[in-house]
Every structure is written in structure tokens, then in C-alpha cells.
């Protein structure tokens, strides 16, 4: 066997650079981008090796480890999990900064390769810089914090270990059933250790995403359940995007006359003008979708993990006889709430199930109801996105109004992206799908700070089209340094900062549960002298190298957005949002469970708790 003598760092970089993936018949680098902040734990060995492969895997300099790893996640999502980003840090705080990003990737079933420096295996120089030291177990380091938030975790203690762990790590990220983040710890003394690796280990390898086939006997039983339905309903989840099954979804729904509703991750799996698209479901959804779910007798859930915002904490299905059939590659998700599980790829499963169903179609009365309900929702969206004079505080806009303007101004190929606060609900509730995909809301982990970092990663994945980031003032302040990253690396974004003076959506929840406003709106956080300090977001963005402007009125938005489209670098538009007027917030008919006190101390809280308990009456209790 021919061998080549390489250090651990050299071997790792060489292996990663040799991994390819077939996309639309063309070979691409599987790892299309690396994001790095170097420190003593990764610069001397692994950092140099990233430089040696930059012709294959470009490395982008991050400003914060959490945000650069978040950019890698958005990169993978924009590539529909077919290309993967790498994030590498030093040891200690650099590594633990990436733990939140691991949570995002794990929750949203997205691939991410995290590589961090680690303490010395020899322990001779212990305690080393940034090593906390565990008093009971000296083998534990900060990197063990990744274990509950990764799908695969390993610490490389010897060079030969790479030949086992790297194929396992890749398979974890590429398998649709296990897709998620992988963590590799690289002890500082091991990175430079040399070993005679078999040359064949570094041979170029082309990967393809698996399409697990469902069992025919299972499909036969799913067919029987569907054919008994009078009011069947499809819930389309993010797995439909990742399976590249949007055409099959439209064909399946049309052939069998079954209305479709979308989860947040499944938004833009079907065009809005499709008469069978009944809108977004759940707490952040539409009355149209929720009313259809209320009556459905068979629900076919495709590629969704059925999060509480989708199911209204399991109250949206009000028919006690409703049967749930779940198509999913992951058994963990497929068996929830005693569903009838179909373990398989969404595209393959829909195609085979459709063949078994033959010419069977649900009744026209049910599909007509779906269109009628959807038309009412669209009319409501138009009213929300075109507020009347007096609806809002003077000089302020609403999230919905801004979203409406973007919905008609963005061009084909452009991506809209947001994550936390009030914007995910408003975007999901009011967006109209004029194109398939190009829609990203992190509402699995709902991570404040995903927005701008995610926009950077999405732009790297889509260099020829604009990425439009919607971010609230709260999320902006938590994580904004990738405005500079985008300017530094030449990845232009359009960032719309919606400033409503604090954490307004949580203030709304605070008030809606009978509590007084406290510690959320800036108005409630004034200095002892009564002065209210506000951030000039336009100047702040300009200081990071972006072009920016603050609107005096939302009437200026269209012209500002046109200037942003023409700009040669990241462009930031700041608009004031009404935080308190009822018309400023979208809502739908759906219950959501929140933790409320069993014992209350005032009448207002007691009333709110009673109202919440009334909504629990139709909650599906695990079956």
C-alpha cells in the first residue's frame, strides 16, 4: 500500500478538499466555504493548511465565532443541504462561542462542520491558556459542551483516528435521516503529529444524497388511510425543500385534489397562486390553514418535525378522529403523536404513494373551501400590508407594511431571510410565494443574531442574486459584525433594520399574559435621570463600511430599496416600527402554550390564565 506522511492538520485539510458532490449532474466541492477566526489553538497547524487548499475551499475571516458558524449554516441551507460550510476556532471562548450555532444546526437538521482547537493530550504544559480544567475529570474540556448539540462528536487523539472519524462525520452530515452538526476537537499537540496515511484515503470522492425508499407495505396502508378521508390535508415541511420535491408536491396535490398548508420551514414549497395552497399553518400562520387543519380527518405531514408553532401546541387539529400519516426520513420525527410513519424520502414517497392512489381524488367541496379560505387570508394580508391612516403611530410603519413592499419589489432569485423576535411570525403570516424557495426563517432555534450572519452565508451561496435581511433592533444589537464581514469579503447584502425600540414582541407576550411591561421596551429601561438612549443604526452600519440611510417615512422605502439594489456593497435601510398599536401586529386564530402561573396574584393575570386554559381543551395529548 502506498502511503504519504502527513501531519494531522495536513491530512484533515487534504481529505476535506478531496470530497465532492454531484449537483444537477455537475461535480462541486462538498465543502464550499470555510469560516475562520484563528488563535493559538488552530493557527499554527490547521490554519496554515486551510491556506494551502484555498483554491478549492475558500476561507472567509469571521468577526465572531458564533456568527461565522451561523453563516456556515445559512450557506448549507441556501444550498439545500448539498454543500457544507466549515467553521474553525481556537480553544476556550472561541470554541464555546460556536455552541449556539451548533444548537441552530441541530434543531434545524442542517449540516455544519465545527473544528476547534483543544487542550494538550500529553497534559505536560497543563493548564494551558483558555483551559478551564475540570476538577473531577481531566479529559473534559470546554469542547465537551458541544456533545448535546451535535449529531457526531469526536476528539482526535491520534492520527490514525482520522481514517475512522472523517468518513463517519461526513456520512452523518450527508444522510438525510441524521443530518446535523459535527464537531471535531483538535488537541494542539496532536495537530502537528505525523503519520503514514494510505494515499487512497485522499482519493477524490463524489457523494450523492441518499433517497431512502419507503416500504411498499407501509405505503399500501398509508394509501388505505388516505382513501378513507373526506377532508385530507397535506402539511408541507422543510424536508420537501431538501428532497427537491416541490414539483412532486404540486403534482401530488393536484392529482389527488388535496389542499396544502406550509410550516415555517416549508414556506415557499408551493406557489401562492396555486388554488390548493391554503397558506401557512400554526401560531405564525393563517386562519385559512388553521381552519382547514381544524376540520381535517387525515393529515399527511411531509418532511416536518411538527414543532409547537406548527401544531398550535397540538391544538390546531380539532377533529378528535383525525389520523396522522407522516412521511419523513428520520424515524424520530416520523413517529410523533402516534402517527402512521412512512420512513422514506419525500420525493420518492410521494411519487410511489401517488401511483398507488391511482385516480383517487378528494371531494371538490373540500378543495373549494381551501381556496375560499386562502382568498380571505390574502385579502387580510393586503389590509395588513396597506395600513390606513390612524392605524399606526405617526411616522411609523408595521412589519407587515415593510414585508408587503419587499414582496413586490424583490426580484426572481433574491432571498428573504430573518430569524427572531416579531419578524418570523410577520414574514410567515404575510409573505406571498411568488417563487419556490429563496425563503429562510430560522424558527427552529429562533436565534437572535442569525439574521445578518445568515445573510452573509446565504449571499456566499447565491453570489448572483440579492439577499434581503430583515432584522429587528434587538437582534441587530446582539449580532451585527457581519455587516463588516460582508463589506470586507465583497458579499453585498441588503439589510432592513426594523427599529421598534426594544424587544417589542416579548413585551406584547408579557402584556398578553397579564404582566406589566418590564425590561423589554427601551421606554421601560431609561437611565436614572430619565434620559432614553437610542442607537443610530444607520451611522453604526456606515461605520462598518456599509452604505446606509434612515427613513423619515415608510413612503420613502421603495426609492431606498431601489438604491440598495443598485449599490455595489452592503446597504442598510433603517425604518421605525410601531411597537404597541394593535394594527402593528398580525395575528391568527391559533392557540399556543406558554408557561403560566398556577397561582395568580391579580385579577388581570387570573383572567389571562383562565383564557389560556380554555384553549387547552382541544390539545392533543400525545396521541
C-alpha positions as a printed Julia matrix, in Angstrom:
623×3 Matrix{Float64}:
   0.0    0.0     0.0
   1.36   3.4    -0.97
   1.46   5.87    1.88
   2.06   9.58    2.33
   3.45  11.1     5.51
   1.26  13.98    6.69
   0.52  15.75    9.91
  -3.0   15.51   11.33
  -3.73  19.06   10.16
  -2.42  18.34    6.66
  -4.39  15.1     6.42
  -7.61  16.74    7.61
  -7.36  19.56    5.07
  -6.36  17.21    2.24
  -9.3   14.9     2.98
 -11.84  17.71    3.12
 -10.59  19.15   -0.17
 -10.98  15.74   -1.86
 -14.71  15.5    -1.1
 -17.03  16.34   -3.99
 -20.77  16.24   -4.5
 -22.85  15.8    -7.62
 -25.41  18.58   -8.12
 -27.52  18.58  -11.28
 -25.02  16.32  -12.97
 -22.07  18.56  -12.12
 -19.33  17.92   -9.58
 -18.84  20.62   -6.92
 -16.69  20.86   -3.82
 -18.74  19.39   -0.98
 -17.23  21.9     1.43
 -17.76  25.14   -0.44
 -16.71  27.61    2.23
 -14.71  27.77    5.42
 -15.11  30.44    8.08
 -12.27  31.02   10.49
 -11.05  33.04   13.41
  -7.54  31.94   14.26
  -5.96  31.71   17.68
  -3.15  29.79   19.27
  -5.26  26.63   19.17
  -5.72  26.44   15.4
  -3.48  28.92   13.57
  -0.08  27.22   13.64
  -1.16  23.9    12.13
  -4.72  23.7    10.78
  -4.89  27.38    9.82
  -1.88  27.04    7.55
  -3.41  24.01    5.88
  -6.59  25.94    5.09
  -4.38  28.4     3.23
  -2.88  25.53    1.25
  -6.33  24.42   -0.01
  -7.91  27.85   -0.53
  -8.05  27.26   -4.29
 -10.62  24.54   -3.53
 -12.19  25.68   -0.26
 -12.05  29.47    0.22
 -11.69  30.66    3.8
 -13.56  33.75    4.97
 -12.48  35.7     8.03
 -15.18  35.94   10.67
 -15.59  38.63   13.33
 -17.31  36.42   15.9
 -17.19  32.64   16.15
 -20.92  32.26   16.7
 -21.83  34.4    13.74
 -19.32  32.85   11.35
 -20.62  29.37   12.22
 -24.13  30.73   11.71
 -23.06  31.96    8.27
 -21.89  28.43    7.5
 -25.33  27.11    8.49
 -27.15  29.57    6.23
 -24.74  28.64    3.45
 -25.77  24.99    3.78
 -29.46  25.87    3.94
 -29.23  28.04    0.83
 -27.62  25.06   -0.9
 -30.48  22.79    0.24
 -28.06  20.77    2.39
 -26.0   19.78   -0.65
 -22.95  21.87    0.18
 -21.49  22.31    3.65
 -19.7   25.1     5.45
 -16.8   24.68    7.87
 -16.25  26.83   10.97
 -12.97  26.66   12.85
 -11.9   28.38   16.06
  -9.18  28.29   18.67
  -9.82  26.7    22.08
 -11.77  28.09   25.03
 -14.08  31.05   24.35
 -13.59  30.81   20.6
 -14.93  27.27   20.67
 -17.77  27.83   23.13
 -18.91  30.82   21.1
 -19.89  28.25   18.45
 -22.09  26.21   20.79
 -25.12  28.38   19.97
 -24.53  27.81   16.27
 -24.44  24.06   16.93
 -27.86  24.45   18.52
 -29.19  26.2    15.4
 -27.87  23.5    13.09
 -29.03  20.63   15.3
 -32.55  21.98   15.75
 -32.99  22.75   12.07
 -31.42  19.5    10.82
 -28.68  21.34    8.91
 -25.11  20.17    8.22
 -22.22  22.07    9.8
 -18.6   21.02   10.37
 -17.18  22.57   13.53
 -13.45  22.23   14.15
 -11.92  23.69   17.3
  -8.55  23.57   18.97
  -8.3   21.61   22.2
  -6.06  21.13   25.23
  -2.88  19.05   25.02
  -3.29  15.26   25.11
   0.1   14.97   26.83
  -1.04  17.32   29.63
   2.6   18.27   30.12
   2.0   22.03   29.83
  -1.34  21.94   31.7
  -3.15  24.1    32.47
  -2.78  25.78   29.12
  -4.19  29.14   28.12
  -8.02  29.09   27.99
  -8.27  25.64   29.62
 -10.9   25.78   32.4
  -9.83  22.42   33.97
 -12.44  20.01   35.22
 -11.6   19.01   38.8
 -13.18  15.54   38.58
 -12.28  14.54   35.02
  -9.1   15.94   33.42
 -10.14  14.64   29.99
 -13.08  17.08   29.89
 -12.53  20.43   28.19
 -14.77  23.25   27.01
 -15.36  21.29   23.83
 -17.42  18.7    25.67
 -20.14  21.37   25.76
 -20.87  20.51   22.12
 -21.95  16.95   22.88
 -25.69  17.53   23.44
 -25.93  19.8    20.38
 -24.13  17.76   17.74
 -25.03  14.65   15.79
 -21.45  13.39   15.82
 -18.67  14.4    18.23
 -15.05  13.3    18.38
 -11.73  14.43   19.8
  -8.78  13.41   17.63
  -6.26  11.8    19.96
  -4.11  10.04   17.35
  -3.54  10.49   13.6
  -4.9    7.08   12.63
  -8.21   8.05   14.18
  -8.92  10.33   11.18
  -9.41   7.32    8.91
 -12.37   6.26   11.02
 -13.85   9.51   12.2
 -13.83  11.55    8.97
 -15.94   9.13    6.87
 -18.36   8.79    9.81
 -18.58  12.56   10.21
 -19.31  13.07    6.52
 -21.92  10.35    6.41
 -23.68  11.91    9.4
 -23.96  15.26    7.62
 -24.96  13.79    4.26
 -27.53  11.26    5.47
 -30.97  12.98    5.41
 -32.0   10.98    8.47
 -29.09  12.13   10.66
 -28.2   15.44    9.05
 -26.9   17.95   11.57
 -23.74  19.45   13.03
 -20.49  17.54   13.53
 -17.78  18.56   15.96
 -14.08  17.65   15.81
 -11.72  18.65   18.6
  -8.07  19.03   17.59
  -5.67  18.98   20.55
  -2.82  21.38   19.94
  -0.06  18.78   20.26
  -1.87  16.27   18.02
  -2.46  18.65   15.09
   1.24  18.56   14.21
   1.85  14.83   14.74
   2.78  13.0    11.51
   1.58   9.6    10.28
   1.95   7.44    7.18
  -1.56   7.61    5.74
  -2.64   5.36    2.85
  -2.72   7.5    -0.28
  -6.08   6.01   -1.26
  -7.65   7.7     1.76
  -7.24  11.04   -0.02
  -8.6    9.97   -3.38
 -11.28  12.26   -4.72
 -14.73  11.01   -3.79
 -18.05  12.14   -5.22
 -21.04  11.97   -2.89
 -24.75  11.86   -3.65
 -27.59  12.49   -1.21
 -29.44   9.28   -0.37
 -33.13   8.86   -1.13
 -34.35   6.19    1.33
 -37.16   4.19   -0.24
 -40.32   3.57    1.8
 -41.55   0.0     2.27
 -44.37  -0.86   -0.11
 -46.47  -2.5     2.6
 -46.3    0.76    4.55
 -47.32   2.77    1.51
 -50.23   0.41    0.9
 -51.53   1.07    4.4
 -50.99   4.82    4.02
 -52.98   4.63    0.78
 -55.88   2.95    2.57
 -55.91   5.65    5.27
 -55.92   8.43    2.67
 -58.63   6.87    0.54
 -60.96   6.84    3.53
 -60.51  10.58    4.02
 -63.25  13.09    3.31
 -61.11  16.08    4.32
 -57.44  15.22    3.74
 -54.76  17.87    4.27
 -51.04  17.98    3.44
 -48.6   19.76    5.76
 -45.52  20.65    3.74
 -42.33  20.99    5.78
 -38.72  21.9     5.16
 -37.94  18.32    4.15
 -39.81  18.97    0.9
 -37.2   21.62    0.04
 -34.28  19.38    1.0
 -35.68  16.47   -1.0
 -36.04  18.78   -4.03
 -39.64  17.6    -4.09
 -41.58  20.83   -4.7
 -42.7   19.72   -8.17
 -43.81  16.36   -6.79
 -45.73  18.14   -4.03
 -47.65  20.26   -6.55
 -48.31  17.24   -8.78
 -49.45  15.05   -5.86
 -51.79  17.73   -4.52
 -53.24  18.45   -7.97
 -53.72  14.82   -8.98
 -55.48  13.9    -5.75
 -57.13  17.27   -5.09
 -55.65  17.65   -1.59
 -55.16  21.13   -0.05
 -51.67  22.0     1.19
 -50.56  24.11    4.14
 -46.97  25.1     4.87
 -44.83  25.13    8.0
 -42.35  27.96    8.5
 -39.51  25.75    7.2
 -41.83  24.64    4.42
 -42.79  28.14    3.29
 -42.37  28.63   -0.45
 -42.64  24.92   -1.24
 -45.74  25.8    -3.3
 -46.59  28.97   -5.2
 -49.24  31.15   -3.61
 -51.43  31.28   -6.71
 -51.91  27.52   -6.62
 -55.6   27.09   -5.69
 -54.67  24.2    -3.38
 -52.24  26.3    -1.32
 -54.25  27.16    1.79
 -51.48  29.22    3.41
 -49.12  28.88    6.37
 -50.25  26.81    9.34
 -49.99  27.37   13.07
 -49.34  30.14   15.54
 -47.37  32.12   12.98
 -49.72  31.16   10.19
 -53.09  31.99    8.71
 -56.7   31.48    9.63
 -57.12  29.75    6.28
 -54.61  27.0     7.03
 -55.67  26.65   10.64
 -59.36  26.36    9.75
 -58.53  23.62    7.28
 -56.47  21.82    9.94
 -59.35  22.18   12.42
 -61.6   20.06   10.2
 -59.12  17.68    8.57
 -59.78  13.98    9.13
 -56.47  12.76    7.64
 -53.29  14.83    7.78
 -50.33  13.87    5.6
 -47.28  15.54    7.18
 -44.33  15.59    4.78
 -40.82  16.45    5.94
 -41.78  18.25    9.13
 -40.85  17.74   12.77
 -44.22  19.22   13.83
 -42.9   21.94   16.1
 -45.35  23.61   18.52
 -45.71  26.71   16.34
 -46.88  24.42   13.52
 -49.38  22.47   15.6
 -50.55  25.26   17.91
 -49.07  23.2    20.72
 -51.14  20.33   19.27
 -54.48  22.15   19.36
 -54.81  23.01   15.67
 -56.23  19.56   14.83
 -59.68  19.8    16.39
 -61.22  16.71   14.81
 -60.84  14.04   17.54
 -60.88  11.31   14.88
 -58.07  12.87   12.84
 -55.48  10.37   11.6
 -51.89  11.47   11.12
 -49.65   9.99    8.42
 -46.06  11.22    8.5
 -43.56  10.92    5.64
 -40.06  11.54    6.96
 -36.55  10.18    6.55
 -35.99  10.45   10.31
 -37.79   7.9    12.48
 -37.59  10.3    15.43
 -39.82  12.78   13.58
 -41.99  10.26   11.73
 -43.44   8.55   14.8
 -44.54  11.64   16.74
 -48.04  11.66   18.27
 -48.71   8.07   17.27
 -48.71   8.94   13.6
 -48.66   6.29   10.94
 -44.98   6.58    9.93
 -43.74   6.29    6.36
 -39.96   6.22    6.61
 -38.62   7.48    3.32
 -37.55  10.34    1.12
 -40.28  12.9     0.41
 -39.91  12.87   -3.37
 -39.75   9.11   -3.68
 -42.54   8.51   -1.17
 -44.95  10.97   -2.79
 -44.27   9.52   -6.25
 -44.9    5.93   -5.15
 -47.89   6.8    -2.99
 -49.45   8.73   -5.85
 -49.11   5.71   -8.11
 -50.84   3.52   -5.54
 -53.67   6.03   -5.15
 -54.31   5.91   -8.86
 -57.14   8.22   -9.9
 -58.45   8.72   -6.38
 -59.29  12.35   -5.58
 -60.82  14.05   -2.57
 -64.11  15.89   -2.97
 -64.29  19.26   -4.71
 -66.22  20.83   -1.83
 -63.14  20.46    0.4
 -60.71  21.95   -2.13
 -63.12  24.81   -2.87
 -63.17  25.57    0.84
 -59.37  25.73    0.81
 -59.39  28.33   -1.97
 -62.15  30.35   -0.32
 -60.28  30.38    2.98
 -57.0   31.29    1.25
 -58.64  34.15   -0.65
 -59.9   35.59    2.65
 -56.4   35.31    4.12
 -54.86  37.05    1.09
 -57.37  39.88    1.44
 -56.4   40.2     5.11
 -52.72  40.27    4.14
 -53.46  43.11    1.73
 -55.11  45.08    4.52
 -52.2   44.43    6.88
 -49.61  45.44    4.3
 -51.55  48.6     3.42
 -52.48  50.14    6.8
 -54.92  53.03    6.86
 -54.19  56.45    8.26
 -54.56  56.37   12.02
 -53.81  52.64   12.36
 -50.22  53.25   13.46
 -48.31  55.8    15.49
 -47.38  58.89   13.44
 -44.26  58.43   11.29
 -44.06  54.7    12.0
 -44.67  51.61    9.94
 -45.52  47.99   10.74
 -43.55  44.86   10.0
 -46.32  43.78    7.64
 -46.14  47.0     5.64
 -42.39  46.6     5.1
 -42.86  42.94    4.19
 -45.54  43.87    1.68
 -43.2   46.32   -0.02
 -40.41  43.75   -0.2
 -42.78  41.08   -1.51
 -43.49  43.16   -4.61
 -40.02  44.7    -5.03
 -37.7   41.72   -4.74
 -36.61  40.06   -7.97
 -36.57  36.45   -9.04
 -33.63  34.69   -7.41
 -33.48  37.06   -4.43
 -33.69  35.53   -0.96
 -35.54  36.95    2.04
 -34.17  35.98    5.46
 -34.98  36.57    9.11
 -34.9   34.7    12.41
 -36.1   36.02   15.75
 -38.38  38.46   17.54
 -41.59  39.53   15.84
 -40.31  39.3    12.27
 -40.54  35.49   11.76
 -44.25  35.49   12.53
 -44.93  38.59   10.46
 -42.95  37.28    7.49
 -44.58  33.86    7.62
 -48.07  35.31    8.08
 -47.86  37.86    5.28
 -45.44  36.61    2.64
 -46.82  35.56   -0.74
 -44.83  32.9    -2.55
 -44.04  34.29   -6.0
 -41.12  31.86   -6.41
 -40.2   28.47   -4.99
 -37.66  28.58   -2.17
 -35.43  31.64   -1.58
 -37.04  31.99    1.84
 -35.17  31.46    5.11
 -36.54  31.83    8.63
 -34.66  30.23   11.49
 -37.62  29.49   13.72
 -36.44  26.14   14.94
 -33.89  27.67   17.3
 -35.2   31.21   16.67
 -31.75  32.58   17.3
 -31.38  36.31   17.68
 -28.31  37.2    15.68
 -28.88  34.64   12.91
 -30.16  37.33   10.58
 -27.11  39.31    9.47
 -24.69  36.41    9.81
 -27.11  34.16    7.94
 -27.46  36.77    5.23
 -23.69  36.73    4.73
 -23.66  32.93    4.39
 -26.67  32.92    2.07
 -25.01  35.51   -0.16
 -21.86  33.4    -0.44
 -24.14  30.59   -1.63
 -26.04  32.91   -4.02
 -23.49  35.4    -5.33
 -25.54  36.44   -8.38
 -28.71  37.47   -6.53
 -29.56  39.73   -3.63
 -30.12  38.51   -0.09
 -32.51  40.73    1.83
 -32.14  40.51    5.59
 -34.98  41.58    7.87
 -33.66  42.24   11.37
 -35.1   43.9    14.46
 -33.18  46.37   16.54
 -32.81  43.8    19.33
 -31.27  41.14   17.11
 -29.1   43.75   15.4
 -27.54  44.72   18.72
 -26.93  41.09   19.64
 -25.03  40.25   16.45
 -24.19  42.74   13.71
 -20.47  42.45   12.92
 -21.04  40.5     9.72
 -22.13  43.72    8.08
 -18.41  44.37    8.17
 -17.7   40.78    7.08
 -19.86  41.27    4.01
 -18.12  44.54    3.14
 -14.68  43.06    3.81
 -15.27  39.99    1.63
 -17.34  41.66   -1.09
 -20.6   39.8    -0.4
 -23.23  42.52   -0.71
 -26.44  42.22    1.29
 -29.48  44.44    1.71
 -30.24  44.75    5.42
 -33.55  46.24    6.56
 -33.38  47.2    10.23
 -36.87  47.39   11.73
 -36.45  49.52   14.86
 -39.34  49.18   17.29
 -37.43  50.34   20.34
 -36.62  47.11   22.15
 -37.87  43.56   22.36
 -41.4   44.55   21.38
 -42.8   41.11   20.59
 -41.81  39.83   24.03
 -43.3   42.94   25.57
 -46.53  42.01   23.75
 -46.38  38.47   25.17
 -45.64  39.95   28.58
 -48.77  42.12   28.38
 -50.95  39.42   26.79
 -50.3   37.15   29.76
 -51.39  39.77   32.3
 -47.95  41.09   33.19
 -46.77  44.67   33.22
 -44.19  45.91   30.72
 -40.73  45.42   32.19
 -37.19  45.21   30.78
 -38.26  44.77   27.14
 -39.11  48.11   25.56
 -36.39  50.73   25.79
 -39.02  53.07   27.21
 -39.06  50.85   30.29
 -35.27  50.8    30.6
 -34.47  54.5    30.97
 -31.44  55.74   32.86
 -31.96  57.0    36.44
 -32.01  60.57   35.13
 -34.9   59.68   32.8
 -32.95  60.04   29.55
 -33.63  57.48   26.85
 -30.53  56.4    24.94
 -31.17  55.27   21.36
 -28.86  53.74   18.79
 -28.27  55.39   15.42
 -28.28  52.2    13.37
 -27.56  53.97   10.09
 -24.38  55.52   11.48
 -23.39  52.26   13.12
 -23.73  50.36    9.83
 -21.87  53.11    7.99
 -19.02  52.77   10.49
 -18.71  49.13    9.37
 -18.32  50.18    5.76
 -21.89  49.79    4.56
 -23.98  52.37    2.75
 -26.92  53.27    4.95
 -29.91  55.53    5.33
 -32.59  56.17    7.91
 -36.08  56.7     6.5
 -38.24  59.5     7.85
 -41.32  57.76    6.48
 -42.12  54.34    5.05
 -43.25  56.2     1.93
 -39.55  56.52    1.16
 -38.99  52.75    1.25
 -39.44  51.89   -2.42
 -36.93  54.5    -3.56
 -34.47  53.47   -0.85
 -34.79  49.81   -1.83
 -34.14  50.71   -5.47
 -30.94  52.48   -4.39
 -29.98  49.42   -2.35
 -30.45  47.17   -5.38
 -28.1   49.37   -7.41
 -25.44  49.67   -4.69
 -22.07  47.97   -5.04
 -21.84  46.89   -1.4
 -23.96  46.09    1.61
 -26.79  48.59    2.01
 -28.64  49.16    5.28
 -32.13  50.7     5.43
 -33.45  51.7     8.85
 -37.19  52.14    9.36
 -39.12  52.9    12.56
 -41.72  50.29   13.52
 -44.74  50.86   15.75
 -44.29  48.61   18.82
 -47.67  48.99   20.5
 -50.63  49.76   18.21
 -52.93  46.74   17.71
 -52.79  47.21   13.93
 -49.0   46.87   14.08
 -49.24  43.17   14.85
 -50.59  40.34   12.7
 -52.48  37.54   14.36
 -54.38  34.4    13.51
 -56.81  32.01   15.12
 -54.44  29.63   16.88
 -53.62  28.75   20.49
 -50.07  28.4    21.79
 -48.98  27.0    25.14
 -46.81  29.21   27.31
 -45.76  28.66   30.91
 -48.22  30.48   33.15
 -48.51  30.53   36.95
 -50.82  28.07   38.63
 -51.39  30.6    41.41
 -52.12  34.21   40.39
 -51.93  37.42   42.42
 -54.23  39.77   40.5
 -57.47  39.64   38.53
 -55.93  40.52   35.18
 -53.4   37.68   35.32
 -56.08  35.29   36.57
 -58.29  36.15   33.59
 -55.46  35.6    31.14
 -54.59  32.26   32.71
 -58.25  31.19   32.52
 -58.39  32.16   28.84
 -55.26  30.13   28.15
 -56.64  27.11   29.98
 -59.8   27.29   27.88
 -57.66  26.95   24.77
 -56.11  23.77   26.14
 -59.42  21.91   25.87
 -58.67  20.64   22.35
 -55.0   19.85   22.96
 -53.96  16.51   21.51
 -52.27  14.77   24.43
 -49.53  12.8    22.77
 -51.8   10.54   20.72
